[in-house]
Amino acid sequence: AGDTRRPHPMMGSQVLCYVALCLLGTGITDSGISQTPKYLVREEGRDVSLDCEQSFGDDAMYWYQQDPGQGLKLVYYSPVTNDVQEGDAAAGYSASREKKQRFPLAVTRAQRNQTALYLCAS
């Protein structure tokens, strides 16, 4: 049974709006991927950093965004160290990959439409 409650219509008219970003898990798991922080809520308009580390030694790493009730969208990918490519949903984000095991993602001036689940893969 799904939750059919809807947000109060006045919630969007608040002076301060917040962006909620969720990452799947924290700490290196059996999958060998570590994403931090697990949950993050920031005032709209502020920059946000999401970190991803992998212990596989894989060359390629990926950042995906999943909006509520939607499929995955590729934000950025890196086929090898120091090579970062934009995905289909790169607007409002930036990424770097100076170390093979680390692929941080920055959300530039976070907006409510960026409230989503973020997934890192290698």
PDB file as gemmi writes it, atoms N, CA and C in Angstrom:
CRYST1    1.000    1.000    1.000  90.00  90.00  90.00 P 1                      
ATOM      1  N   ALA A   1       0.852  -1.176   0.000  1.00  0.00           N  
ATOM      2  CA  ALA A   1       0.000   0.000   0.000  1.00  0.00           C  
ATOM      3  C   ALA A   1       0.890   1.229   0.000  1.00  0.00           C  
ATOM      4  N   GLY A   2       0.816   2.008  -1.045  1.00  0.00           N  
ATOM      5  CA  GLY A   2       1.648   3.207  -1.162  1.00  0.00           C  
ATOM      6  C   GLY A   2       1.083   4.360  -0.366  1.00  0.00           C  
ATOM      7  N   ASP A   3       1.908   5.289  -0.034  1.00  0.00           N  
ATOM      8  CA  ASP A   3       1.523   6.486   0.699  1.00  0.00           C  
ATOM      9  C   ASP A   3       0.976   7.496  -0.296  1.00  0.00           C  
ATOM     10  N   THR A   4      -0.294   7.859  -0.140  1.00  0.00           N  
ATOM     11  CA  THR A   4      -0.925   8.784  -1.090  1.00  0.00           C  
ATOM     12  C   THR A   4      -0.999  10.200  -0.555  1.00  0.00           C  
ATOM     13  N   ARG A   5      -0.376  10.469   0.584  1.00  0.00           N  
ATOM     14  CA  ARG A   5      -0.390  11.827   1.120  1.00  0.00           C  
ATOM     15  C   ARG A   5       0.370  12.758   0.195  1.00  0.00           C  
ATOM     16  N   ARG A   6      -0.075  13.986   0.109  1.00  0.00           N  
ATOM     17  CA  ARG A   6       0.594  14.986  -0.715  1.00  0.00           C  
ATOM     18  C   ARG A   6       1.091  16.112   0.182  1.00  0.00           C  
ATOM     19  N   PRO A   7       2.179  16.792  -0.222  1.00  0.00           N  
ATOM     20  CA  PRO A   7       2.680  17.894   0.587  1.00  0.00           C  
ATOM     21  C   PRO A   7       1.675  19.025   0.654  1.00  0.00           C  
ATOM     22  N   HIS A   8       1.701  19.737   1.755  1.00  0.00           N  
ATOM     23  CA  HIS A   8       0.826  20.886   1.936  1.00  0.00           C  
ATOM     24  C   HIS A   8       1.106  21.900   0.834  1.00  0.00           C  
ATOM     25  N   PRO A   9       0.064  22.505   0.183  1.00  0.00           N  
ATOM     26  CA  PRO A   9       0.296  23.413  -0.937  1.00  0.00           C  
ATOM     27  C   PRO A   9       1.102  24.652  -0.572  1.00  0.00           C  
ATOM     28  N   MET A  10       1.158  25.047   0.681  1.00  0.00           N  
ATOM     29  CA  MET A  10       1.890  26.251   1.066  1.00  0.00           C  
ATOM     30  C   MET A  10       3.378  25.970   1.287  1.00  0.00           C  
ATOM     31  N   MET A  11       3.798  24.723   1.276  1.00  0.00           N  
ATOM     32  CA  MET A  11       5.203  24.404   1.551  1.00  0.00           C  
ATOM     33  C   MET A  11       6.145  25.049   0.548  1.00  0.00           C  
ATOM     34  N   GLY A  12       5.763  25.135  -0.706  1.00  0.00           N  
ATOM     35  CA  GLY A  12       6.626  25.712  -1.733  1.00  0.00           C  
ATOM     36  C   GLY A  12       6.755  27.215  -1.650  1.00  0.00           C  
ATOM     37  N   SER A  13       5.956  27.877  -0.832  1.00  0.00           N  
ATOM     38  CA  SER A  13       5.998  29.336  -0.764  1.00  0.00           C  
ATOM     39  C   SER A  13       6.861  29.850   0.383  1.00  0.00           C  
ATOM     40  N   GLN A  14       7.564  28.984   1.064  1.00  0.00           N  
ATOM     41  CA  GLN A  14       8.435  29.415   2.145  1.00  0.00           C  
ATOM     42  C   GLN A  14       9.586  30.237   1.583  1.00  0.00           C  
ATOM     43  N   VAL A  15      10.061  31.190   2.376  1.00  0.00           N  
ATOM     44  CA  VAL A  15      11.168  32.032   1.949  1.00  0.00           C  
ATOM     45  C   VAL A  15      12.434  31.200   1.761  1.00  0.00           C  
ATOM     46  N   LEU A  16      12.719  30.304   2.680  1.00  0.00           N  
ATOM     47  CA  LEU A  16      13.892  29.441   2.576  1.00  0.00           C  
ATOM     48  C   LEU A  16      13.452  28.078   2.062  1.00  0.00           C  
ATOM     49  N   CYS A  17      14.070  27.634   1.014  1.00  0.00           N  
ATOM     50  CA  CYS A  17      13.783  26.312   0.474  1.00  0.00           C  
ATOM     51  C   CYS A  17      15.009  25.436   0.695  1.00  0.00           C  
ATOM     52  N   TYR A  18      14.792  24.149   0.824  1.00  0.00           N  
ATOM     53  CA  TYR A  18      15.879  23.226   1.085  1.00  0.00           C  
ATOM     54  C   TYR A  18      15.937  22.148   0.020  1.00  0.00           C  
ATOM     55  N   VAL A  19      17.117  21.624  -0.180  1.00  0.00           N  
ATOM     56  CA  VAL A  19      17.362  20.561  -1.133  1.00  0.00           C  
ATOM     57  C   VAL A  19      17.809  19.345  -0.339  1.00  0.00           C  
ATOM     58  N   ALA A  20      17.206  18.191  -0.588  1.00  0.00           N  
ATOM     59  CA  ALA A  20      17.577  16.959   0.108  1.00  0.00           C  
ATOM     60  C   ALA A  20      18.273  16.035  -0.876  1.00  0.00           C  
ATOM     61  N   LEU A  21      19.482  15.624  -0.524  1.00  0.00           N  
ATOM     62  CA  LEU A  21      20.250  14.710  -1.358  1.00  0.00           C  
ATOM     63  C   LEU A  21      20.493  13.439  -0.558  1.00  0.00           C  
ATOM     64  N   CYS A  22      20.240  12.309  -1.162  1.00  0.00           N  
ATOM     65  CA  CYS A  22      20.445  11.029  -0.486  1.00  0.00           C  
ATOM     66  C   CYS A  22      21.430  10.201  -1.285  1.00  0.00           C  
ATOM     67  N   LEU A  23      22.305   9.528  -0.565  1.00  0.00           N  
ATOM     68  CA  LEU A  23      23.267   8.626  -1.184  1.00  0.00           C  
ATOM     69  C   LEU A  23      22.978   7.223  -0.694  1.00  0.00           C  
ATOM     70  N   LEU A  24      23.220   6.252  -1.539  1.00  0.00           N  
ATOM     71  CA  LEU A  24      22.945   4.874  -1.182  1.00  0.00           C  
ATOM     72  C   LEU A  24      24.091   4.328  -0.349  1.00  0.00           C  
ATOM     73  N   GLY A  25      23.886   4.232   0.959  1.00  0.00           N  
ATOM     74  CA  GLY A  25      24.879   3.634   1.851  1.00  0.00           C  
ATOM     75  C   GLY A  25      26.056   4.534   2.162  1.00  0.00           C  
ATOM     76  N   THR A  26      26.763   4.205   3.216  1.00  0.00           N  
ATOM     77  CA  THR A  26      28.001   4.886   3.572  1.00  0.00           C  
ATOM     78  C   THR A  26      29.004   3.836   3.978  1.00  0.00           C  
ATOM     79  N   GLY A  27      30.248   4.184   3.912  1.00  0.00           N  
ATOM     80  CA  GLY A  27      31.287   3.228   4.272  1.00  0.00           C  
ATOM     81  C   GLY A  27      31.466   2.207   3.162  1.00  0.00           C  
ATOM     82  N   ILE A  28      32.634   1.652   3.054  1.00  0.00           N  
ATOM     83  CA  ILE A  28      32.881   0.660   2.016  1.00  0.00           C  
ATOM     84  C   ILE A  28      32.136  -0.615   2.396  1.00  0.00           C  
ATOM     85  N   THR A  29      31.307  -1.077   1.472  1.00  0.00           N  
ATOM     86  CA  THR A  29      30.490  -2.259   1.703  1.00  0.00           C  
ATOM     87  C   THR A  29      31.052  -3.405   0.883  1.00  0.00           C  
ATOM     88  N   ASP A  30      30.309  -4.500   0.843  1.00  0.00           N  
ATOM     89  CA  ASP A  30      30.716  -5.640   0.021  1.00  0.00           C  
ATOM     90  C   ASP A  30      30.831  -5.249  -1.445  1.00  0.00           C  
ATOM     91  N   SER A  31      30.128  -4.182  -1.827  1.00  0.00           N  
ATOM     92  CA  SER A  31      30.183  -3.747  -3.219  1.00  0.00           C  
ATOM     93  C   SER A  31      31.490  -3.025  -3.522  1.00  0.00           C  
ATOM     94  N   GLY A  32      32.238  -2.592  -2.495  1.00  0.00           N  
ATOM     95  CA  GLY A  32      33.497  -1.891  -2.702  1.00  0.00           C  
ATOM     96  C   GLY A  32      33.336  -0.425  -3.001  1.00  0.00           C  
ATOM     97  N   ILE A  33      32.120   0.113  -2.819  1.00  0.00           N  
ATOM     98  CA  ILE A  33      31.833   1.521  -3.093  1.00  0.00           C  
ATOM     99  C   ILE A  33      31.471   2.221  -1.785  1.00  0.00           C  
ATOM    100  N   SER A  34      32.043   3.404  -1.583  1.00  0.00           N  
ATOM    101  CA  SER A  34      31.741   4.221  -0.412  1.00  0.00           C  
ATOM    102  C   SER A  34      31.230   5.572  -0.885  1.00  0.00           C  
ATOM    103  N   GLN A  35      30.023   5.942  -0.437  1.00  0.00           N  
ATOM    104  CA  GLN A  35      29.438   7.236  -0.777  1.00  0.00           C  
ATOM    105  C   GLN A  35      29.179   8.008   0.517  1.00  0.00           C  
ATOM    106  N   THR A  36      29.567   9.271   0.542  1.00  0.00           N  
ATOM    107  CA  THR A  36      29.325  10.096   1.719  1.00  0.00           C  
ATOM    108  C   THR A  36      28.953  11.510   1.290  1.00  0.00           C  
ATOM    109  N   PRO A  37      28.129  12.203   2.059  1.00  0.00           N  
ATOM    110  CA  PRO A  37      27.374  11.739   3.223  1.00  0.00           C  
ATOM    111  C   PRO A  37      26.182  10.894   2.788  1.00  0.00           C  
ATOM    112  N   LYS A  38      25.576  10.193   3.758  1.00  0.00           N  
ATOM    113  CA  LYS A  38      24.434   9.345   3.429  1.00  0.00           C  
ATOM    114  C   LYS A  38      23.209  10.193   3.114  1.00  0.00           C  
ATOM    115  N   TYR A  39      22.934  11.188   3.938  1.00  0.00           N  
ATOM    116  CA  TYR A  39      21.822  12.115   3.716  1.00  0.00           C  
ATOM    117  C   TYR A  39      22.353  13.523   3.858  1.00  0.00           C  
ATOM    118  N   LEU A  40      21.807  14.430   3.084  1.00  0.00           N  
ATOM    119  CA  LEU A  40      22.256  15.810   3.157  1.00  0.00           C  
ATOM    120  C   LEU A  40      21.095  16.733   2.813  1.00  0.00           C  
ATOM    121  N   VAL A  41      20.831  17.690   3.691  1.00  0.00           N  
ATOM    122  CA  VAL A  41      19.816  18.708   3.433  1.00  0.00           C  
ATOM    123  C   VAL A  41      20.518  20.055   3.502  1.00  0.00           C  
ATOM    124  N   ARG A  42      20.386  20.837   2.453  1.00  0.00           N  
ATOM    125  CA  ARG A  42      21.049  22.140   2.376  1.00  0.00           C  
ATOM    126  C   ARG A  42      20.059  23.207   1.946  1.00  0.00           C  
ATOM    127  N   GLU A  43      20.328  24.423   2.384  1.00  0.00           N  
ATOM    128  CA  GLU A  43      19.538  25.562   1.940  1.00  0.00           C  
ATOM    129  C   GLU A  43      19.729  25.725   0.443  1.00  0.00           C  
ATOM    130  N   GLU A  44      18.647  26.008  -0.248  1.00  0.00           N  
ATOM    131  CA  GLU A  44      18.698  26.189  -1.691  1.00  0.00           C  
ATOM    132  C   GLU A  44      19.693  27.290  -2.051  1.00  0.00           C  
ATOM    133  N   GLY A  45      20.446  27.082  -3.115  1.00  0.00           N  
ATOM    134  CA  GLY A  45      21.420  28.066  -3.568  1.00  0.00           C  
ATOM    135  C   GLY A  45      22.828  27.838  -3.066  1.00  0.00           C  
ATOM    136  N   ARG A  46      23.025  26.875  -2.173  1.00  0.00           N  
ATOM    137  CA  ARG A  46      24.361  26.585  -1.646  1.00  0.00           C  
ATOM    138  C   ARG A  46      25.000  25.442  -2.419  1.00  0.00           C  
ATOM    139  N   ASP A  47      26.317  25.439  -2.494  1.00  0.00           N  
ATOM    140  CA  ASP A  47      27.053  24.368  -3.148  1.00  0.00           C  
ATOM    141  C   ASP A  47      27.106  23.152  -2.227  1.00  0.00           C  
ATOM    142  N   VAL A  48      27.110  21.976  -2.833  1.00  0.00           N  
ATOM    143  CA  VAL A  48      27.115  20.719  -2.090  1.00  0.00           C  
ATOM    144  C   VAL A  48      28.162  19.797  -2.719  1.00  0.00           C  
ATOM    145  N   SER A  49      28.902  19.074  -1.888  1.00  0.00           N  
ATOM    146  CA  SER A  49      29.873  18.096  -2.379  1.00  0.00           C  
ATOM    147  C   SER A  49      29.460  16.698  -1.953  1.00  0.00           C  
ATOM    148  N   LEU A  50      29.469  15.778  -2.900  1.00  0.00           N  
ATOM    149  CA  LEU A  50      29.189  14.373  -2.647  1.00  0.00           C  
ATOM    150  C   LEU A  50      30.458  13.603  -3.005  1.00  0.00           C  
ATOM    151  N   ASP A  51      30.826  12.641  -2.165  1.00  0.00           N  
ATOM    152  CA  ASP A  51      32.070  11.927  -2.411  1.00  0.00           C  
ATOM    153  C   ASP A  51      31.798  10.460  -2.687  1.00  0.00           C  
ATOM    154  N   CYS A  52      32.611   9.895  -3.552  1.00  0.00           N  
ATOM    155  CA  CYS A  52      32.525   8.480  -3.881  1.00  0.00           C  
ATOM    156  C   CYS A  52      33.934   7.918  -3.965  1.00  0.00           C  
ATOM    157  N   GLU A  53      34.156   6.787  -3.293  1.00  0.00           N  
ATOM    158  CA  GLU A  53      35.429   6.079  -3.382  1.00  0.00           C  
ATOM    159  C   GLU A  53      35.146   4.615  -3.665  1.00  0.00           C  
ATOM    160  N   GLN A  54      36.036   4.001  -4.450  1.00  0.00           N  
ATOM    161  CA  GLN A  54      35.890   2.586  -4.764  1.00  0.00           C  
ATOM    162  C   GLN A  54      37.187   1.863  -4.439  1.00  0.00           C  
ATOM    163  N   SER A  55      37.046   0.607  -4.041  1.00  0.00           N  
ATOM    164  CA  SER A  55      38.211  -0.185  -3.653  1.00  0.00           C  
ATOM    165  C   SER A  55      38.545  -1.266  -4.678  1.00  0.00           C  
ATOM    166  N   PHE A  56      37.876  -1.267  -5.828  1.00  0.00           N  
ATOM    167  CA  PHE A  56      38.095  -2.293  -6.847  1.00  0.00           C  
ATOM    168  C   PHE A  56      39.354  -2.064  -7.666  1.00  0.00           C  
ATOM    169  N   GLY A  57      39.765  -0.811  -7.834  1.00  0.00           N  
ATOM    170  CA  GLY A  57      40.838  -0.492  -8.762  1.00  0.00           C  
ATOM    171  C   GLY A  57      40.332  -0.380 -10.191  1.00  0.00           C  
ATOM    172  N   ASP A  58      39.004  -0.252 -10.351  1.00  0.00           N  
ATOM    173  CA  ASP A  58      38.406  -0.111 -11.685  1.00  0.00           C  
ATOM    174  C   ASP A  58      38.813   1.210 -12.321  1.00  0.00           C  
ATOM    175  N   ASP A  59      38.899   1.220 -13.629  1.00  0.00           N  
ATOM    176  CA  ASP A  59      39.187   2.453 -14.352  1.00  0.00           C  
ATOM    177  C   ASP A  59      37.959   3.356 -14.399  1.00  0.00           C  
ATOM    178  N   ALA A  60      36.798   2.827 -14.749  1.00  0.00           N  
ATOM    179  CA  ALA A  60      35.601   3.642 -14.958  1.00  0.00           C  
ATOM    180  C   ALA A  60      34.804   3.833 -13.666  1.00  0.00           C  
ATOM    181  N   MET A  61      34.272   5.066 -13.505  1.00  0.00           N  
ATOM    182  CA  MET A  61      33.369   5.390 -12.394  1.00  0.00           C  
ATOM    183  C   MET A  61      32.224   6.243 -12.934  1.00  0.00           C  
ATOM    184  N   TYR A  62      31.055   6.170 -12.262  1.00  0.00           N  
ATOM    185  CA  TYR A  62      29.834   6.817 -12.742  1.00  0.00           C  
ATOM    186  C   TYR A  62      29.073   7.453 -11.586  1.00  0.00           C  
ATOM    187  N   TRP A  63      28.379   8.575 -11.862  1.00  0.00           N  
ATOM    188  CA  TRP A  63      27.433   9.185 -10.929  1.00  0.00           C  
ATOM    189  C   TRP A  63      26.069   9.204 -11.616  1.00  0.00           C  
ATOM    190  N   TYR A  64      25.055   8.672 -10.909  1.00  0.00           N  
ATOM    191  CA  TYR A  64      23.685   8.670 -11.406  1.00  0.00           C  
ATOM    192  C   TYR A  64      22.796   9.448 -10.445  1.00  0.00           C  
ATOM    193  N   GLN A  65      21.720  10.004 -10.989  1.00  0.00           N  
ATOM    194  CA  GLN A  65      20.694  10.683 -10.197  1.00  0.00           C  
ATOM    195  C   GLN A  65      19.389   9.944 -10.447  1.00  0.00           C  
ATOM    196  N   GLN A  66      18.617   9.729  -9.365  1.00  0.00           N  
ATOM    197  CA  GLN A  66      17.304   9.116  -9.512  1.00  0.00           C  
ATOM    198  C   GLN A  66      16.273   9.981  -8.820  1.00  0.00           C  
ATOM    199  N   ASP A  67      15.394  10.595  -9.608  1.00  0.00           N  
ATOM    200  CA  ASP A  67      14.297  11.376  -9.060  1.00  0.00           C  
ATOM    201  C   ASP A  67      13.246  10.421  -8.514  1.00  0.00           C  
ATOM    202  N   PRO A  68      12.454  10.860  -7.515  1.00  0.00           N  
ATOM    203  CA  PRO A  68      11.428   9.987  -6.944  1.00  0.00           C  
ATOM    204  C   PRO A  68      10.502   9.426  -8.029  1.00  0.00           C  
ATOM    205  N   GLY A  69      10.351   8.107  -8.048  1.00  0.00           N  
ATOM    206  CA  GLY A  69       9.464   7.449  -8.993  1.00  0.00           C  
ATOM    207  C   GLY A  69       9.969   7.383 -10.423  1.00  0.00           C  
ATOM    208  N   GLN A  70      11.238   7.730 -10.660  1.00  0.00           N  
ATOM    209  CA  GLN A  70      11.797   7.753 -12.013  1.00  0.00           C  
ATOM    210  C   GLN A  70      12.967   6.777 -12.125  1.00  0.00           C  
ATOM    211  N   GLY A  71      13.467   6.607 -13.334  1.00  0.00           N  
ATOM    212  CA  GLY A  71      14.629   5.769 -13.578  1.00  0.00           C  
ATOM    213  C   GLY A  71      15.914   6.548 -13.355  1.00  0.00           C  
ATOM    214  N   LEU A  72      17.046   5.887 -13.534  1.00  0.00           N  
ATOM    215  CA  LEU A  72      18.353   6.512 -13.347  1.00  0.00           C  
ATOM    216  C   LEU A  72      18.706   7.412 -14.518  1.00  0.00           C  
ATOM    217  N   LYS A  73      19.367   8.540 -14.206  1.00  0.00           N  
ATOM    218  CA  LYS A  73      19.907   9.440 -15.223  1.00  0.00           C  
ATOM    219  C   LYS A  73      21.405   9.576 -14.958  1.00  0.00           C  
ATOM    220  N   LEU A  74      22.213   9.436 -15.992  1.00  0.00           N  
ATOM    221  CA  LEU A  74      23.653   9.574 -15.864  1.00  0.00           C  
ATOM    222  C   LEU A  74      24.007  11.045 -15.726  1.00  0.00           C  
ATOM    223  N   VAL A  75      24.710  11.394 -14.640  1.00  0.00           N  
ATOM    224  CA  VAL A  75      25.126  12.777 -14.405  1.00  0.00           C  
ATOM    225  C   VAL A  75      26.524  12.978 -14.998  1.00  0.00           C  
ATOM    226  N   TYR A  76      27.494  12.200 -14.535  1.00  0.00           N  
ATOM    227  CA  TYR A  76      28.881  12.260 -15.023  1.00  0.00           C  
ATOM    228  C   TYR A  76      29.462  10.862 -15.029  1.00  0.00           C  
ATOM    229  N   TYR A  77      30.431  10.641 -15.888  1.00  0.00           N  
ATOM    230  CA  TYR A  77      31.195   9.405 -15.845  1.00  0.00           C  
ATOM    231  C   TYR A  77      32.651   9.701 -16.151  1.00  0.00           C  
ATOM    232  N   SER A  78      33.496   8.801 -15.699  1.00  0.00           N  
ATOM    233  CA  SER A  78      34.930   8.954 -15.890  1.00  0.00           C  
ATOM    234  C   SER A  78      35.486   7.610 -16.364  1.00  0.00           C  
ATOM    235  N   PRO A  79      35.886   7.512 -17.642  1.00  0.00           N  
ATOM    236  CA  PRO A  79      36.413   6.235 -18.131  1.00  0.00           C  
ATOM    237  C   PRO A  79      37.781   5.891 -17.538  1.00  0.00           C  
ATOM    238  N   VAL A  80      38.574   6.924 -17.216  1.00  0.00           N  
ATOM    239  CA  VAL A  80      39.889   6.747 -16.598  1.00  0.00           C  
ATOM    240  C   VAL A  80      40.199   7.994 -15.765  1.00  0.00           C  
ATOM    241  N   THR A  81      41.212   7.902 -14.920  1.00  0.00           N  
ATOM    242  CA  THR A  81      41.643   9.038 -14.105  1.00  0.00           C  
ATOM    243  C   THR A  81      41.919  10.254 -14.984  1.00  0.00           C  
ATOM    244  N   ASN A  82      41.534  11.428 -14.505  1.00  0.00           N  
ATOM    245  CA  ASN A  82      41.714  12.721 -15.188  1.00  0.00           C  
ATOM    246  C   ASN A  82      40.933  12.856 -16.489  1.00  0.00           C  
ATOM    247  N   ASP A  83      39.922  12.035 -16.697  1.00  0.00           N  
ATOM    248  CA  ASP A  83      39.034  12.149 -17.860  1.00  0.00           C  
ATOM    249  C   ASP A  83      37.603  12.054 -17.365  1.00  0.00           C  
ATOM    250  N   VAL A  84      36.902  13.194 -17.338  1.00  0.00           N  
ATOM    251  CA  VAL A  84      35.533  13.259 -16.839  1.00  0.00           C  
ATOM    252  C   VAL A  84      34.622  13.708 -17.974  1.00  0.00           C  
ATOM    253  N   GLN A  85      33.529  12.965 -18.181  1.00  0.00           N  
ATOM    254  CA  GLN A  85      32.592  13.239 -19.268  1.00  0.00           C  
ATOM    255  C   GLN A  85      31.210  13.538 -18.703  1.00  0.00           C  
ATOM    256  N   GLU A  86      30.504  14.462 -19.347  1.00  0.00           N  
ATOM    257  CA  GLU A  86      29.133  14.787 -18.943  1.00  0.00           C  
ATOM    258  C   GLU A  86      28.175  13.696 -19.392  1.00  0.00           C  
ATOM    259  N   GLY A  87      27.200  13.417 -18.540  1.00  0.00           N  
ATOM    260  CA  GLY A  87      26.115  12.519 -18.904  1.00  0.00           C  
ATOM    261  C   GLY A  87      24.929  13.338 -19.385  1.00  0.00           C  
ATOM    262  N   ASP A  88      23.757  12.728 -19.407  1.00  0.00           N  
ATOM    263  CA  ASP A  88      22.542  13.396 -19.888  1.00  0.00           C  
ATOM    264  C   ASP A  88      21.986  14.410 -18.895  1.00  0.00           C  
ATOM    265  N   ALA A  89      22.381  14.338 -17.632  1.00  0.00           N  
ATOM    266  CA  ALA A  89      21.827  15.208 -16.594  1.00  0.00           C  
ATOM    267  C   ALA A  89      22.921  16.012 -15.901  1.00  0.00           C  
ATOM    268  N   ALA A  90      23.905  16.525 -16.642  1.00  0.00           N  
ATOM    269  CA  ALA A  90      25.063  17.191 -16.037  1.00  0.00           C  
ATOM    270  C   ALA A  90      24.831  18.652 -15.669  1.00  0.00           C  
ATOM    271  N   ALA A  91      23.775  19.278 -16.163  1.00  0.00           N  
ATOM    272  CA  ALA A  91      23.527  20.698 -15.871  1.00  0.00           C  
ATOM    273  C   ALA A  91      23.365  20.907 -14.366  1.00  0.00           C  
ATOM    274  N   GLY A  92      24.133  21.833 -13.804  1.00  0.00           N  
ATOM    275  CA  GLY A  92      24.069  22.128 -12.377  1.00  0.00           C  
ATOM    276  C   GLY A  92      25.038  21.306 -11.539  1.00  0.00           C  
ATOM    277  N   TYR A  93      25.868  20.492 -12.194  1.00  0.00           N  
ATOM    278  CA  TYR A  93      26.820  19.635 -11.496  1.00  0.00           C  
ATOM    279  C   TYR A  93      28.212  19.817 -12.097  1.00  0.00           C  
ATOM    280  N   SER A  94      29.219  19.427 -11.334  1.00  0.00           N  
ATOM    281  CA  SER A  94      30.573  19.322 -11.859  1.00  0.00           C  
ATOM    282  C   SER A  94      31.234  18.142 -11.153  1.00  0.00           C  
ATOM    283  N   ALA A  95      32.235  17.569 -11.815  1.00  0.00           N  
ATOM    284  CA  ALA A  95      32.917  16.409 -11.246  1.00  0.00           C  
ATOM    285  C   ALA A  95      34.396  16.478 -11.606  1.00  0.00           C  
ATOM    286  N   SER A  96      35.207  15.783 -10.799  1.00  0.00           N  
ATOM    287  CA  SER A  96      36.639  15.698 -11.071  1.00  0.00           C  
ATOM    288  C   SER A  96      37.100  14.297 -10.698  1.00  0.00           C  
ATOM    289  N   ARG A  97      38.242  13.909 -11.239  1.00  0.00           N  
ATOM    290  CA  ARG A  97      38.781  12.584 -10.910  1.00  0.00           C  
ATOM    291  C   ARG A  97      40.293  12.631 -10.987  1.00  0.00           C  
ATOM    292  N   GLU A  98      40.899  13.097  -9.920  1.00  0.00           N  
ATOM    293  CA  GLU A  98      42.353  13.198  -9.856  1.00  0.00           C  
ATOM    294  C   GLU A  98      43.003  11.910  -9.368  1.00  0.00           C  
ATOM    295  N   LYS A  99      42.243  11.090  -8.641  1.00  0.00           N  
ATOM    296  CA  LYS A  99      42.752   9.809  -8.142  1.00  0.00           C  
ATOM    297  C   LYS A  99      41.843   8.693  -8.662  1.00  0.00           C  
ATOM    298  N   LYS A 100      42.443   7.577  -8.972  1.00  0.00           N  
ATOM    299  CA  LYS A 100      41.702   6.463  -9.565  1.00  0.00           C  
ATOM    300  C   LYS A 100      40.533   6.000  -8.697  1.00  0.00           C  
ATOM    301  N   GLN A 101      40.722   5.992  -7.382  1.00  0.00           N  
ATOM    302  CA  GLN A 101      39.702   5.453  -6.490  1.00  0.00           C  
ATOM    303  C   GLN A 101      38.646   6.470  -6.053  1.00  0.00           C  
ATOM    304  N   ARG A 102      38.802   7.745  -6.412  1.00  0.00           N  
ATOM    305  CA  ARG A 102      37.911   8.792  -5.888  1.00  0.00           C  
ATOM    306  C   ARG A 102      37.271   9.588  -7.022  1.00  0.00           C  
ATOM    307  N   PHE A 103      35.933   9.828  -6.909  1.00  0.00           N  
ATOM    308  CA  PHE A 103      35.181  10.546  -7.945  1.00  0.00           C  
ATOM    309  C   PHE A 103      34.152  11.458  -7.277  1.00  0.00           C  
ATOM    310  N   PRO A 104      34.571  12.641  -6.781  1.00  0.00           N  
ATOM    311  CA  PRO A 104      33.630  13.553  -6.130  1.00  0.00           C  
ATOM    312  C   PRO A 104      32.719  14.250  -7.145  1.00  0.00           C  
ATOM    313  N   LEU A 105      31.500  14.532  -6.704  1.00  0.00           N  
ATOM    314  CA  LEU A 105      30.506  15.247  -7.507  1.00  0.00           C  
ATOM    315  C   LEU A 105      30.101  16.502  -6.748  1.00  0.00           C  
ATOM    316  N   ALA A 106      30.088  17.638  -7.424  1.00  0.00           N  
ATOM    317  CA  ALA A 106      29.672  18.901  -6.806  1.00  0.00           C  
ATOM    318  C   ALA A 106      28.333  19.319  -7.402  1.00  0.00           C  
ATOM    319  N   VAL A 107      27.429  19.713  -6.518  1.00  0.00           N  
ATOM    320  CA  VAL A 107      26.146  20.269  -6.931  1.00  0.00           C  
ATOM    321  C   VAL A 107      26.299  21.774  -6.798  1.00  0.00           C  
ATOM    322  N   THR A 108      26.251  22.473  -7.910  1.00  0.00           N  
ATOM    323  CA  THR A 108      26.495  23.908  -7.932  1.00  0.00           C  
ATOM    324  C   THR A 108      25.184  24.665  -7.664  1.00  0.00           C  
ATOM    325  N   ARG A 109      25.187  25.459  -6.602  1.00  0.00           N  
ATOM    326  CA  ARG A 109      24.012  26.228  -6.210  1.00  0.00           C  
ATOM    327  C   ARG A 109      22.748  25.353  -6.248  1.00  0.00           C  
ATOM    328  N   ALA A 110      22.694  24.416  -5.325  1.00  0.00           N  
ATOM    329  CA  ALA A 110      21.636  23.401  -5.282  1.00  0.00           C  
ATOM    330  C   ALA A 110      20.239  24.001  -5.378  1.00  0.00           C  
ATOM    331  N   GLN A 111      19.404  23.355  -6.170  1.00  0.00           N  
ATOM    332  CA  GLN A 111      18.022  23.773  -6.373  1.00  0.00           C  
ATOM    333  C   GLN A 111      17.091  22.629  -5.977  1.00  0.00           C  
ATOM    334  N   ARG A 112      15.821  22.965  -5.685  1.00  0.00           N  
ATOM    335  CA  ARG A 112      14.869  21.939  -5.268  1.00  0.00           C  
ATOM    336  C   ARG A 112      14.711  20.831  -6.300  1.00  0.00           C  
ATOM    337  N   ASN A 113      14.846  21.153  -7.589  1.00  0.00           N  
ATOM    338  CA  ASN A 113      14.686  20.115  -8.607  1.00  0.00           C  
ATOM    339  C   ASN A 113      15.847  19.117  -8.603  1.00  0.00           C  
ATOM    340  N   GLN A 114      16.867  19.352  -7.775  1.00  0.00           N  
ATOM    341  CA  GLN A 114      17.977  18.421  -7.645  1.00  0.00           C  
ATOM    342  C   GLN A 114      17.797  17.488  -6.444  1.00  0.00           C  
ATOM    343  N   THR A 115      16.665  17.612  -5.757  1.00  0.00           N  
ATOM    344  CA  THR A 115      16.365  16.700  -4.661  1.00  0.00           C  
ATOM    345  C   THR A 115      16.174  15.317  -5.265  1.00  0.00           C  
ATOM    346  N   ALA A 116      17.034  14.371  -4.896  1.00  0.00           N  
ATOM    347  CA  ALA A 116      17.021  13.059  -5.521  1.00  0.00           C  
ATOM    348  C   ALA A 116      17.911  12.100  -4.759  1.00  0.00           C  
ATOM    349  N   LEU A 117      17.920  10.845  -5.210  1.00  0.00           N  
ATOM    350  CA  LEU A 117      18.861   9.836  -4.755  1.00  0.00           C  
ATOM    351  C   LEU A 117      20.033   9.850  -5.718  1.00  0.00           C  
ATOM    352  N   TYR A 118      21.244   9.880  -5.186  1.00  0.00           N  
ATOM    353  CA  TYR A 118      22.455   9.891  -6.018  1.00  0.00           C  
ATOM    354  C   TYR A 118      23.220   8.600  -5.799  1.00  0.00           C  
ATOM    355  N   LEU A 119      23.610   7.972  -6.898  1.00  0.00           N  
ATOM    356  CA  LEU A 119      24.259   6.668  -6.853  1.00  0.00           C  
ATOM    357  C   LEU A 119      25.599   6.725  -7.575  1.00  0.00           C  
ATOM    358  N   CYS A 120      26.621   6.193  -6.959  1.00  0.00           N  
ATOM    359  CA  CYS A 120      27.935   6.107  -7.572  1.00  0.00           C  
ATOM    360  C   CYS A 120      28.198   4.644  -7.899  1.00  0.00           C  
ATOM    361  N   ALA A 121      28.849   4.413  -9.036  1.00  0.00           N  
ATOM    362  CA  ALA A 121      29.167   3.045  -9.453  1.00  0.00           C  
ATOM    363  C   ALA A 121      30.552   2.999 -10.064  1.00  0.00           C  
ATOM    364  N   SER A 122      31.155   1.804 -10.050  1.00  0.00           N  
ATOM    365  CA  SER A 122      32.414   1.594 -10.767  1.00  0.00           C  
ATOM    366  C   SER A 122      32.347   0.236 -11.435  1.00  0.00           C  
TER     367      SER A 122                                                      
END                                                                             
